[in-house]
Amino acid sequence: MPRFSIIIPLMGDERLFDQTLASILRNRSAKSEILVIHDGTYQDPHGLSDEITFASTEKRPDLIAMFNRGVSLATGDLLALIRPGIELPSDWESTVEDAFKKPNIGSVSPLITTPNEPHKIVTAGVEAGIGFQRKMSGARWRTTPAKLKRVSPLGPTSWAAFYRRSAIEQISPISENLSSVFLDQEIAMSLRTIGLGTHFSSETNFEIERMGLITCEQKLPHGQSAQRTYRRQGIDGGSVLRTVSLIAWDLLCAPTQPWRFKQAGGRISAVLHRREDREQGACLAKLAADNQSLLPLELPFQASTAGGSESSASRRAA
């Protein structure tokens, strides 16, 4: 049985952390390890150091830094990133392992609902919208078989994500200059670029305490990270025109949606990271060439008109 390395980033709310940790301890196999990454202030009041590895980040305690730290310590074949607030069912390991039986599956995305509304999807993964803005796949859809068959995420969200460790090691460490809310989208697009698909596992149904925990971040870093995705993923063709169009649209809508001023500013500020992003794009292109399995990236607005091209691309990868 593959061994899981379960990474839990502790970011503030210790009550939610305790609930999630208790859920993991109840429902994980003896072959799995638990890595709790914190900012250096957690004191382990329950005396669990014999069962759990506690480690602090060497830099600032944001989600990307914690994920990178967890990956560096992990020894399992499969990685599980579980954030405080998530409740795990008893059979989650077996359903996730089944999804990884195909060798070209790099990630698995679970279904996340709430206890109060189990018939509605909170998220089934992450998608890239127009301008590569981060979107939740299947959000607010009903959990009917027909709807679940239509779900086709780019990858799992950072709230509950499963990765093949060998795949993550190819693209890590994740740049800590990105907005932490883009961790999941950055990983999803990078894995797809090097030829690895994702699998949505509706049988792996997790619960989150309340929907409001899954929120967006400030719009300035969101806009910056969205814009940087173009360069980091090596997408060519009309990038300058697209950028100008997206900034112009933000400014046009700003009188009625003031947050768009910050998003436009974030897109403009992305130019400061041009060198790093191009280097990352070149690195991913080399990995793809080495793997000889590069999947063509579809622009979000093209994918929406192509009748589920992302889904077909994932199936080709699998």
N, C-alpha and C positions, 0 to 999 in steps of 0.2 A: 504493500500500500504506500503510495507517495506520502511523504511527510510534509505537512504544511508549516510554514513560518507565518504566524499570525501577528501582524504589526498593528499596534493600537497607538495612535498619536493622542497624547493627553494634552488638551488645549483648553484649560479653564474649568469646565463644569465637572467637578469630581463626583457629583451624584450620578450623572449620566454615565460617567466612566465606570463607577462601581457596578451599575446595572449591567452594562455591556460586558464587563469583565466576568461577572458572575454567570452570565449567559454563555460566554465562551468556555469557562471552566466546566460548566455542566455538560456541554455538548461538543467537546473536542475529544479526539482520540489521544491515547497515551503517546503516540508517535509524533504528535504535533508540538511545536514550541511556541511560546508566547513572548513577544518582544514589546514592552511598553516603553515608548519614547516620550520623554518629557523635557521640560526646560531647566531641570536641575533642582527644582524646589520640592518635588514629590518625595515624601518620607516613608512610603510603604507602611501605612498604619496597620494593615492587616497581616504583616509578616509573611508575605508570599514569595520572598526572594528564592526559596528552594524550588518553586514551581515556575517562576517567571523571571525573565531577564529584564531588568530595569536599566535603561541607558538614557543619558541626556544628550541633547544636540550640542555640537561643538560651536555652532554659530547661532544665529537668531532662531527662536523657536517657532518657525512657521511650518505649514504643512509639508511643503516641498523638502525643507531641511530634515524634517522628521522622517519622511519617507526614505530619503537617501540614506539616512543613518540606519534605519531599519533594514534596508536592503544590504547594507555593508555588513550587518551582523547575522543575516539570515543564512541558515544551512539547509532549509527544506527544498524539495523539488518545486513546490508551488508556494506562491506568496498570497496571503490574504490581508488586504488593507481594510480594517474595520474601525470606523470612527465611533466615539461615544454617542449613544442614543440608539444604536442598532441592537435588535434582539435576534438571536440566531435560533433556528429550529434544530431539532435533534438529528435530522438526516442530512444536514447541509454538506458534510464532507463527501458523502457518497455521490450526491447529485453533481457536485462540482467536479469530482474525479471523472465521472462518466463523460462530462462535457470536454475534458482534456484528452480523451482517448485519441482524437484526431491530431496527428503530429503538428499540423500547421495552424492549430488554434493557439494564439498567444495570450488570450484573455477570456474570461467568462464574466458575464454581467448578470447579477441576480435580479429578481423582481422585488421591489420595495413598496410596501403598503403601510397603512397605519392600523392600530388595533380598532379604532373607532370606525374606520371606513375600509374594511378589507376588500371591498368590491371595487375600489378605485386605485389606480396606479399613482403612486407618488413619483417614482421614476423607474425606468427599466434600463437606464444607461444614459450616455451623453451623446449629443449630436452636434454637428457644426452647422449653424445657420448662415444666412447671408452675411458676408464679411467675416465668416468664421466666429461669429458670436456663439457662445456656449448655450446649448439648449438641452432641456431634459427630454429624453425619449419617452413617448407614451404618457406624459404627465396628464393626469385627470381623466384618462381613458378608463373605461370599465374593464374589469378583468374577465371578460368573456373569451371563450376560445377563439372566436373570430378576430377580436381585437389583438389578442396576444400573438396570433400568427402574423399580424401586420407590423409588430415591433421589430425594428432593425437598427439597433444602436451602433454608433461608431466604436464604442467601447464602454466599459463600466464606469460609473461615477466614483469619485473618491470616497463616498460614504460607505460603500461595500464593493470591493473590487478583488478579483482573483487573476493572478498572472503566473505564467510559467517563468520561473526565476532565470533560466538560461536566456529567455527573450529579454527580460528587463535588464540583465547585465550587458546586453549588447548596446542598449541606448542610454544607460545610466553613466554618471549621475545626471539627474534632471537639473536643468539650469535653475539656480535659485534667484536669478534676476527676473523670472517670470512671476506674474501674479499667481498666488497659491491656488486660487479658484480654478486656474487653467491646468492644474496638474493632470487631471484625468484626461482632458482633451489632448494635451501634449503627448501623453503616453499612447493614447489610442491612435492618433495620427501617425506617430513614429513607428509603432508596431505594424500598422497597415502599410506604411511606406516601405518597410524592409520585407514585406511579403507575408505577414502573419495576420490571420483573421481573428474575429471575435465571435463568441457564441452567447446568445441570450438564453438563459436557463429559467424558464417560467416555473419549473419545478422547485427551484431554489428561492423560496419566498421568505424574505426577511421583513421584519417590522421595525419601523422607526417610531419613537414615542409620539411625535407630532410633526406635521408637515412643515411647520415654520422653521424647523431646524435646518432644512435644506434651503439656503438662501443664496442670493447673488452677492457680489462684492462691490466695492466702490467702483464707479464707472470709469475713472481715469485709468487705474491699472487694468481694468477689464478691456478698455479700448486699446490700450497699448499692447497687451498680450494677444488680443484678437488679431491686430494688424501684423504682429511679428510672426504669426502662424504662416503667412504667405511665404516669407523668406525661409523659415526654418524647415518647411516641408518641400522646398524646391519647386514650388508651383510657378510655372512660367506663363507668359502671354498676357499682355495688357495690364500688368500689375500697377503701373503708375496711374493709368486711367481709372482702374478700379478703386485705388486708394483715394484719388481726388473725388470720385463719385461718392464714396462712402462718407468722406468728411463733409462734402457739400450737403449730403442728405441729412447728416446729423445737425449741421448748422441750420438747415432749412426748417427742421422740426423742433429746434431748440426753444423757440418762443412759447410753444405749448408744452414741451417736455424739457425743462431746464437741465436735467441730468445729461442731456446729449452734448452740452457744451464741454463737460468733462470727458465724455467719451471721445469727442473729436480731438480734444487736447491730448488724450492718451494715444490716439492713432498718429498724431503728428510727432509726439515724443518718441515713437518707436524707431525713428531714424537713428537715434543715439546708439542703438544696439545692432546696427546693420552688420558690422563685422562678425560679431558672435553668431548671429543668426545664419549668415551665409556659411560660416565654418561648420555649423551644425548641419545645415542642409547638405553640404558636401560630404560630411561624415555619413549621413543617412544614405545618400546616393551610393557611396562606396559599399556600405553594408548590403544594400539591395543588390548591387552588382555581384558581390561575393556570394550572396544567397541564390542568385539567378532566379529570383521569384518576385520581382518588383510588381506590385499591383498598381494600376493607373489610378491616381487620385482624381475624383470628380469634384468640381467646384460645387458648393452647396446648392446654388440656384439651378445648376445643371442637373444635379442628382434628383432634385424634386420633380423635374420634368421628364426624367428618364425612366420612370416607373420602377423605382426601387433598385437603382443601380448599385447602391452601397450593399444591399442584401446579396445581390448576385456576385459582387466582388468578394464578399466574405465567403460565399459558398465556393467560389473558385479557389480561394486560399485553402479552404478545408479539404 
